[in-house]
Amino acid sequence: METKILIADDEKGIRDSLQLILNEEGYITTTVSNGSEAFELIKNQEFHLVISDIKMPGIDGMELLEKCSKISPDTYFIIMTAYASVETAIAALRNGAYDYLLKPVEFDDLLIRVKRLLDFKKLSDENKFLRQKISADVDFENIIGKSEPMKKVFRIISQVAPTNSNIFISGKSGTGKELVAKAIHYNSLRKDKIFLPINCGAISENLIESELFGHRKGSFTGAVSDKDGLFKVADGGTLFLDEIGDLPLNLQVKLLRAIEDKEFMPVGGTKSVRTDVRIIAATNQDIYEKTKVGEFREDLYYRLNVVEIKLPSLNERREDIPLLVNHFVSKYCNEMGKPVLGVSNESMKKLINYDWRGGVRELENIIERAIIFSTGNLIEVTDLSDNENTSVNLNNLPDSLKEATINFEKEHIKRIIKKYDNNKEEAAKALNIGLSSLYRKMELMGIPTRPIKE
C-alpha cells in the first residue's frame, strides 16, 4: 500500500524541498501552508504521517497535533521547529508526536527518521490487526448459540473475565470448554499475555510434573539442561488445565501450593520460582464425586472452583443446532470449494433429533464428512452416513438407547484409534479425554490395545 505523507509548513521553499526528497523515495506527498488547511485535509483523507512546522499562522503545529489525535489517532506526527528547546520537544512528545526535527532539516536524517517511523507503524498496525483477529475469533459474543443455556454462559463469562479469579469449567466432551477458556482470557486484563493450554490426561504421570513446574539439569535421566515449566512460561497470562481430574494426587498438592503461594519448586531445584498466572481448569468428570472417594483433593477443588461455568451439552440446547450446522456448512464449503448451500429439511430433522454424545465436535465432524461426499447443493440424509463403513451411523443405530450409545461409543473409539495409527495419546486428544480415561474405556468395552486392523 502506498504511503501518504502530509507536509504542513508556511515556508514554500521548505515545503517544496521536503516534497521533492520524499517523492523521490516513492512516498505520496501533499503540501499545505498552514494548520487549518492541514486539519481540513486530515478530516477527509487518510494520511500515514504528518510532518508539520510548529510555528504557523492560525492553527499552529501543536494545536494541529492535538486536534488530529482526536479524529485520526493512527496518524503519526513529526514536528519541525527552528525554535530549539528541550521544553518544546517534551511538549510535542507529550502531546503525541512520534519524533522531533530541528530546522534547517538535514534531508538524510529526515529520510532515516521517516523510514524508521513508518516501519514501526507498519509493525504496530500488523500487531493491532492480529490482536483484533484473535479477539474476534475467541470473543464470547462470537461463540455460536442463542439458546437460553448459552445466554447464561455468556453472562457469566462477561462477569468473570475482567477479574483474576480462578475459573472451573465443567461439561461433557465437545461442549467447547477450551473455547470458553480462551474467551475468558482474551476478554481479561491478561489478554496481551500468553494463553497456555495443557491436557493433564494426555501427558504421562512421570513427565507432567516437569511439564508444569520445569526441572533443573541432572534432576533425572534425560534432563540435560534446565527447562522452564508451563507455570513459568505462562507468567502474567492464563494457564488452562484441561482434564484436571486426571492430575495425579501427588501433583495436586504441589499445584495447590503453587496457586496459593504463587511460587513453586522445579524438579531438582533448590530455589522457589515466583509466578503470576490465572488458572482456568476444566473437566468432563464429576470432580465433586471424586473428592468424596479421595481421588481428588477437596481443598484443591475449592481453590480452583471460585466460579464454576457449567456448559450445556448439545442435547440441552438443540435450538442452536441449525445455527451450528449453517456455520459448519459455510466453513467447510469455503475450505473445500464445494457449492453446498445447506442441508435438506429431512437432514435437519435428523440432526436436531440425534443423540449427540460427542457434542459440537461430533456435529462438526459429521458436517465436514457430509460436505466431502455431497454431490448436490443440499446435504441429504444419505450424506450424513459414516462413509468409512463402520457399523454405526445416524440411520442404523439400535432402538435401545443404552445399546445405541454403547455401540456408538465403542465404534467411534475404534475408528479414532485406527485413524491415528494406534497412537493412544493422539487418539485421546482427538476424543478430548484423558489418556487414562481412554484406556479405561477400552478395557471396559473389550477394545484390544494392539493395533486395530479392521
N, C-alpha and C positions, 0 to 999 in steps of 0.2 A: 504494500500500500504506500502511496506517495506521501511524503512528509510535508505538511503545510506549516509555514512559519510566517507570523505577522511581525513586521518591523514598525515600531512607532517612535518617531523622533522628529523634532521640529526643524532640524537642520537637514536640508535636502542633500547636501554632499555626503553626509553620513549615511542617510537612507539609501542613496544610490550605490554607495560603495559596499555596504553590507549586502544589499540585494544582489549585486554582481558576483561577489565572492560566494554567497550561498547558492545562487543559481548554478554556478559552475560545478558545485558539489552535488547537484541533482535535486536540491530541495525546491519546493514550490513556494515562492515568497509573494507577499502582498505588503505594500508600504502605505503608511498614513502619517500625517504631520502633527497629529495631536491625540490626546487620550480619548476625547469624545468620539472621534471617528473610529478609533480602535474598539471602543466599547460597543458601538453600533454593529460593527462587523462581527465581533465575538458573539453578540446576541443571536446572530442569524447564520453564522458559519462555524464549522469546527476547525480549530487550529490545534496542532500538537504542541506548538511552542510560540511564546510571545517574547520578543526582545524589545524592551521598552526603555526609553530615556526616563530618568527620574524627574527631571525638570522640564515641563511642557506647559503651554498656556491652557487654561481651562482645567480639565481633569489631568492631574499630574500622574507620574508613574506609580506612586504609592497608592493613590486613590483608585487608579485603574486596576491594580493588583487586588485590592480589597473587594471591589465590585465584581470582578471576574471570578474570584474564588467562590462567590455565591451562586453564579449561574453556570460556570464551567469549571468545576473543581478538578477535572482531569487535564486541564491545560497547564503546561509548565511555563514558568516565567524566569527570564534572565533580566535583571535590572542593570542599566548602564548609568553612570554618572561621572561628571567631571569634578564633582564636589566630594573628594575622597575624605572619608572619615570612618572610624570604627563604628560610631553611633549610627550612621546611615546604613552601613552594611548589616548591622544587627537588626535594625528596624525592618529592613527589607526581608531578611530571612525569617524574622518572627511573623511577618505578615503573609508568608507563604512562598516567597521567591525561592527558587532552587539554586540560583547562582548569582554572582555579582561581578560586574566588569567595570573597569576604570577607563575613562577616555583620556587620551586617544586610544582607540581599541587596536590591539595587536591582532591582526587577522588570523595568524597561525594559532594563537591562543584561543581565539573565538571558535575556530573550527574544531579544535580539540575538545573544548567545553561543550559545544553543541552536540558533537557525536557522542561524547560520554553520557550526556544527559538524556539523549534520545535512546541510547542503548539501555539505560536504566529504566526509562519509561516503558520501552517495549517489554522488558523482563517483568516489570511491575504489572503491566496490563495482562500479560500471559498468566501470571500467578493469580491475579484477581479473577480472571476468567475460569481458571481451573478450580479455584475455591468455590466460585458460584456454581460451577457444574457439579462439583462433589456435593455441595449443599442441596442442590436441586435434586440430585439422584437419590439422596437419602432423607430429604425433608419429610417429616411425618405427614405433612399435608399431601404428599405425593404417594404415600402408601395407599394402594388401591383398596377401597372399601367405603361404603356409605351406610352399612347396616348399623343398628344401634350398638351392638357389641364393639364394633370397630370405632365408633364415635367416642365411646367411653375410653378406649385405649388412647385415642388421640388427645383427649382431655387430660389424661394422666401424664402423658409424655410432655405436653406443653407446661404442666405444672412442675414436673421434677427435673426437666432438662437444665434449667438455669442454676440448679443447686449443685452441691458437691456430694450429695448423699449417695450411698451405695444403693444399687437397684437390683432387684431379684425378678427375673423374667421366667415365668413358668408357662408351659404349653406343650402340646404334642408335637412330634416331628412334623416339619412342613408348615408350621404356623407363622414363621418369619421372625424368630427370636433375634437373630443377628441383625436383620434389617431394622428392627425396633431399637436395638442397642446402638447402631450407627446413627439413627435419627436422634437419639438422646445426646450422643456425643457431639454431633455436628450442629446441634441447637444449644450447646452449652458454652460456658466461658472457656472451655478447653478445646474448642473447635479448631484452633490453629495448631494444636499439638497432635501427637500421634494417637490413632485408634488401633489398638493391637489385640486381635482375637487369638485365642488358643483353645483347642478342643482337649479338655482334660482326659477324655476317654480314648483319644487317638494316639497318645504317647505312652510308651511302656513305663511301668512303675519305677524302674531303676533309672530312668532318664528325666522324668518330669520335674524332680527337684532341681536338677541342673538347669532345665529349660526355664523354670520360673525364677530361680534365685541366682543362677550363674555358678561358676566354680573357679577355683584357683589352680594354677598349673601344678600337676603332680598329685592332685587330690584323689584321683582314681586312674585306672588304666585307660589310656586314650586321652587324658587331659593334658595335652602337650603345650597348652598355653592358657592364660586367663580368658574367661568368657563372661560377658555381662549377661545376666538373666533378663527375662521379659519385664520383671518389675523395675529394673534399672532402665531398660530401653524405653519403657512407657512413661518415664518420669515426666510429670507435668500433664500427661494425657490420660487416656482411658484404657484400662485393661479389661477385655471381655473374656470371662472364664466360662466357656460353653461346656455343657455336660459336667457341671460342678459336682454332681452326685457320684461321679466315677473317680473323684480325687481320693487317693489312699488316706486312711485315717492318720497315719503318722505325719503326713504333709498338711493335714487340716490344722494341726496345732501350729505349725510354722506359718501357715497362711494367716491364721487368726492373729498371731503376734505381729506379722508384717502390716496387717490392716490397722491394728490398734496402736502400735508404736511408730508406724511409718518408717520402719527400718527393718533390715533383715541381714542374715549372715549367709554369704555364699558358701557353697560346699567346699570344705577345706580351708575356709577363710578364718582369720583371727580378728578381723575388724568389721564392725557393722557398717552397712551401707544405707544412707538415708534416701528416701524416695517419696514422691508425692504423686500418687495415682488414684484415680477414681475407679472403683470396682463395679462392674456390671456382671452379675452371674446369671446363668441360665440353665435350665434343666427340663427334661421331659419326664422326669421321675417325680414321685411324691416324696420330697425330701423330709417333710414333717413326719411321715410314717417311718422313714429311715432313722430319724433321731430317736424314735421310740424303741427301736430294736438295737440301738447302738451302732448303726452303720454310718451315721453322720453326726458330728458334734453339734449339740444343741446350741452351745454358745456361739459357734461359727455361723450357724443357721440364722440366728437373730442378728448377728453383726452384719451379715450380708443382706438380710431381708429388712432393711429400713423401710423401703417401699416396694411392694410387690405388684407386678403387672401380669395379670393372667390373660394370656392370649387365647381367644376363642378358636376352636377348630373350624375347618371349612364347613363341616356339617352343622355347626352352630350359627353360621352366617351365610346360608345358602343364597340369600338375595344378592350377595356380592359375586356369585359365580358368573352371571352374564358379563359383568364388568371385567372380571379377570380373564374370561375366555376371549373377549374382544381385544384386550391388551396383549395377550399372548399370540393371538392370530396376527395382529399387526406387527408385533415384534419379529416373529419368525418368517412372515411373508417378506418383510424388509431385508432380513438376513439372507434368505434363500432366493429372493426374486421371484416368488410364486404369486400368481394372481388371485389368491383366495380372498374372498370378501368377508366371510364369516362362517357360521355354522347353520345348518338347517334347523327348523323348528323341532323336528324329531330328535336330532342330535342334542339340542339344548335341553330338551326334557330329560334325556338320558343322563346328561352331565349334572343337571340340577338334582336328580333323584338318586344319583350314585352314592355309595357309601365311601367317602373319601378318607380312607385310613392314612394315606400318605400326604394328606393336606394339599396346600397350594403347590408344593413341589411335584406331587403326583399329577395334579391337573396340568401343570406346565409341561411335564414330560409327555402326557397324552396328546396335548395340542401340538407340540413340536413334532411328534411322530406322525400325527394326522396330516400336518402340513406337508411332510415329506412324501407321503403316499397318496395324497389327494390329487385327483386329476381334473376336478371341476372347480367352479367358482365358490362352491359351498362345501363344507365338511359334512359328509353324510355319516350315518350310523356305522356303516361298514368301514369307514376310515378310522374309526375310534378303536378298532380291534388291535390287539397286540400282534404286530406283524412278524414277531420273532417266533411265532408258533409255539409259545408256551401254553400250558393247559389253562391259563386264566386270562380272560378278557372281560370287557363290560357286558358281553352277551351270554356267556356260558358259565357264570358263577352258580354254585348250588343254591337251592332255595333257602336252606337253613342258614341263618345269619352267622352262627358260630362256625359252621363248616366253611362257609364262604370266606370269612375273614382269615381263618387259619390257612385255608388253601391259598388265598391270595398272598398272604404274608410269606409263606414258605416259598412259593414260586418266585415271588419278587426278590427275595433274598438270594435265591439260587441264581437268578438271572443277573443280579448286580455283581455277585461274586465272579460269575463267569465273564461278565463284561470287563472286569478289572483283572482278568487273568489270575484269579485266585489270590490276589493281593488283598488280604483281610483288612489292613489298615486303610487302603484306598476305598474299599467297599464300605467300611464303617463310616468314613467321611461322606461318601455319596448318600448313604442311608440316613445320615445325620444322627447316628447313635454312637455310643462309645464302643471301643474295640472289645472290652469285656462283655458288654451287652450283646454284641454280635455273636460272640462265642456261646453265650448262654442260650440265645435263641436257636443257634444251630444245633446245640446239644438237645434242647427240648423238642425240636422238630425233626430230629434224626437226619440232619443235613451233614454229609461227610465233610471232614476238614481237608481231605485231599482234593486236588483239582476236579472241578465238575466238567465232564466232557460229553454231556448230553447233546 
